[in-house]
Amino acid sequence: MIYDRLLTVCDLDSDSVPRVLVPGESYYYRETVIGETRFYAAMQAGARIDMSVELWRAPVRAGQYCLIDGEQYRVVRAQAKDNADGLPVTVLTLRLSETEFPVKGGAP
């Protein structure tokens, strides 16, 4: 599997006014397919899934944000697992942020 795209994980600094995203580590990833079952289950639950990505095992958690190609995504779910080759990865379920926050220090 080739991880050839770059994302930056951010934390939301809700103490600052206005609230800002604080960039952290960047990781290479690959986009994964969101299956129909998972897509429709999310819809029935009133949730939306816009993207799913896989990266090498990383300390990312739900509630953080990812910057990908100039877009801001909220991490809905972060799942540590082994990929098909038995290697440790993290799978992130992402939703396009409904609110665009300024990025501290500008976009990475």
ROMI-515057 format. One record per atom (N, C-alpha, C, CB): x, y, z; residue in three letters. Coordinates in steps of 0.2 Angstrom, whole numbers, plus 5000, padded with zeros to 4 digits. Glycine has a CB too. Example, Ala and Ser with C-alpha at 12.3 -4.5 7.8 and 13.67 -1.06 7.14 Angstrom:
506649725039Ala
506249785039Ala
506649845039Ala
505749785045Ala
506449895035Ser
506849955036Ser
506450005039Ser
507049975029Ser
END
This chain:
500449945000Met
500050005000Met
500450065000Met
499550005006Met
500250114996Ile
500650174995Ile
500350234999Ile
500750194988Ile
500750265003Tyr
500450325007Tyr
500850385004Tyr
500650315015Tyr
500450414999Asp
500850464995Asp
500550534996Asp
500850444988Asp
500050545000Arg
499750605001Arg
499850635008Arg
498950605000Arg
499850695010Leu
500050725016Leu
499450755020Leu
500650765015Leu
499350745026Leu
498850775030Leu
499250805036Leu
498250725032Leu
498950855039Thr
499250885045Thr
498650875051Thr
499450955044Thr
498850845056Val
498350845062Val
498350905066Val
498450785066Val
497750935068Cys
497750995072Cys
497350985078Cys
497451055067Cys
497451025083Asp
497051035089Asp
496651095088Asp
497451025096Asp
496051105091Leu
495651165091Leu
495851195098Leu
494951155090Leu
496051255097Asp
496251295103Asp
495551335105Asp
496851345102Asp
495151315109Ser
494551345110Ser
494551405115Ser
493951295112Ser
495151405118Asp
495251465123Asp
495451525120Asp
495851445128Asp
495651525114Ser
495851585110Ser
495251615107Ser
496351575105Ser
495251685106Val
494651715102Val
494951755096Val
494251765107Val
494751735090Pro
494351675088Pro
494651615089Pro
494151685081Pro
494251555090Arg
494551495090Arg
495051475084Arg
494051435091Arg
495551445085Val
496051425080Val
496251355080Val
496651475080Val
496451335074Leu
496751265074Leu
497551275075Leu
496551235067Leu
497751235079Val
498551235080Val
498751165077Val
498651235088Val
499151175072Pro
499451125068Pro
499951085072Pro
499851145062Pro
499951015071Gly
500350965075Gly
500750935070Gly
499950925079Gly
500850865070Glu
501150825066Glu
500850815059Glu
501350755069Glu
501250805054Ser
501050785047Ser
501150715046Ser
501350835042Ser
500750675042Tyr
500750605041Tyr
500650595034Tyr
500350565046Tyr
500950545031Tyr
500750525024Tyr
500150475025Tyr
501350495020Tyr
499750475020Tyr
499150435021Tyr
498950405014Tyr
498550465024Tyr
498450365014Arg
498050345007Arg
497350345009Arg
498250275005Arg
496950365004Glu
496250375005Glu
495950305004Glu
495850415000Glu
495450285008Thr
495150215008Thr
494450225006Thr
495250185015Thr
494150165004Val
493450165001Val
492950165007Val
493350114997Val
492450205007Ile
491950205012Ile
491350155009Ile
491650275014Ile
491350095012Gly
490850045010Gly
490150075010Gly
490949985014Gly
489650045006Glu
488950065006Glu
488650055013Glu
488650025001Glu
488749995016Thr
488449985023Thr
488650035028Thr
488749915025Thr
489350055028Arg
489550105033Arg
489250175031Arg
490350105033Arg
489250185025Phe
488950255023Phe
488250265025Phe
489050265015Phe
487850215023Tyr
487050215024Tyr
486950205032Tyr
486750165021Tyr
487350175036Ala
487250165043Ala
487450235046Ala
487750115046Ala
487950275043Ala
488050335046Ala
487450385044Ala
488650365043Ala
487150375038Met
486650425036Met
486050405041Met
486450405029Met
485850345042Gln
485350325047Gln
485450355054Gln
485250255047Gln
486050365056Ala
486150385063Ala
486250465063Ala
486850355065Ala
486150495057Gly
486150565056Gly
486850595056Gly
485750595062Gly
487350555054Ala
488050575054Ala
488150575046Ala
488450525058Ala
488750605045Arg
488950615038Arg
489750595038Arg
488850685035Arg
489950555033Ile
490650535032Ile
490850555025Ile
490750455033Ile
491350595025Asp
491550625019Asp
492250595016Asp
491750695020Asp
492650565021Met
493250535019Met
493450485024Met
493750585017Met
493850435022Ser
494150385026Ser
494850375024Ser
493750315026Ser
495350385028Val
496050375026Val
496450335031Val
496350445027Val
496950305028Glu
497350255032Glu
498050285032Glu
497350185029Glu
498350285038Leu
499050305039Leu
499450255044Leu
499150385042Leu
500050265044Trp
500450225049Trp
500250245056Trp
501250235048Trp
500250195060Arg
500050205067Arg
500250275070Arg
500250145072Arg
499750315072Ala
499850375074Ala
499450395080Ala
499850435069Ala
499650445085Pro
499250455090Pro
498750515089Pro
499650485096Pro
498250495084Val
497650535082Val
497050515086Val
497550535075Val
496650565088Arg
496050545092Arg
495450585089Arg
496150565099Arg
494850555090Ala
494250585088Ala
494150655091Ala
493650545090Ala
493950705087Gly
493850775090Gly
494450815087Gly
493850775097Gly
494950785085Gln
495450825082Gln
495250845075Gln
496150795082Gln
495650885071Tyr
495550905064Tyr
496150885060Tyr
495450985064Tyr
496050875054Cys
496550865049Cys
496450915043Cys
496450795046Cys
497050945041Leu
497050985035Leu
497350945029Leu
497551045036Leu
496850935024Ile
497050905018Ile
496850945012Ile
496650835018Ile
497350955008Asp
497250995002Asp
496851055003Asp
496950954997Asp
497051095008Gly
496751155010Gly
496051155013Gly
496651195003Gly
495751095014Glu
495151085017Glu
495251065025Glu
494751035013Glu
494751075029Gln
494751055036Gln
494251005037Gln
494651115040Gln
494550945040Tyr
494050895041Tyr
494150875049Tyr
494250825037Tyr
493550865052Arg
493550845059Arg
493550765059Arg
492850865062Arg
493950745064Val
494050665065Val
493450645069Val
494750655068Val
493050605066Val
492450575069Val
492650515073Val
491950555064Val
493150475070Arg
493350415073Arg
494050395071Arg
492850355070Arg
494450375076Ala
495150355075Ala
495250285077Ala
495650405078Ala
495350235073Gln
495450165074Gln
496050135073Gln
494850125070Gln
496450115078Ala
497050075078Ala
496950005076Ala
497450085084Ala
497249985070Lys
497149915068Lys
497749895064Lys
496549905064Lys
497749835062Asp
498249805057Asp
497949805050Asp
498549735059Asp
498349825045Asn
498149825038Asn
498149755036Asn
498549875034Asn
497949745029Ala
497949675026Ala
498649645026Ala
497749685019Ala
499149685027Asp
499849655027Asp
500049645034Asp
500349695024Asp
499649655039Gly
499849645046Gly
500249695049Gly
500149575047Gly
500249755046Leu
500649815049Leu
500149865052Leu
500949855043Leu
500449895058Pro
500049935062Pro
499850005058Pro
500349955069Pro
499250015058Val
498950075055Val
498450115059Val
498750065048Val
498250175057Thr
497750205060Thr
497250225055Thr
497950275064Thr
496650205056Val
496150225051Val
495650285053Val
495650165049Val
495650335050Leu
495250395052Leu
494650405048Leu
495750465051Leu
494050415051Thr
493450435048Thr
493350505048Thr
492850395051Thr
493350545043Leu
493350615043Leu
492650645040Leu
493850635039Leu
492450705043Arg
491950735041Arg
492150815039Arg
491350735046Arg
491950835033Leu
492150905031Leu
491850955037Leu
491850925024Leu
492350995039Ser
492151045045Ser
491551095042Ser
492751075047Ser
491051105046Glu
490551145044Glu
490751215046Glu
489851135048Glu
491251225050Thr
491551295052Thr
492251295050Thr
491451305060Thr
492451345046Glu
493151345044Glu
493551395049Glu
493251375037Glu
494051365053Phe
494351395058Phe
495051425055Phe
494551355064Phe
495251485058Pro
495951505055Pro
496451455058Pro
496051585058Pro
496951455054Val
497551405056Val
498051445059Val
497851365050Val
498251435065Lys
498851465069Lys
499451465065Lys
498951445076Lys
499751525063Gly
500351525059Gly
500251515052Gly
500851465061Gly
499651515050Gly
499451505043Gly
499451435041Gly
499951545038Gly
499151425035Ala
499051355033Ala
499751325032Ala
498651345026Ala
499851255034Pro
500551225033Pro
500651205026Pro
500551165037Pro
END
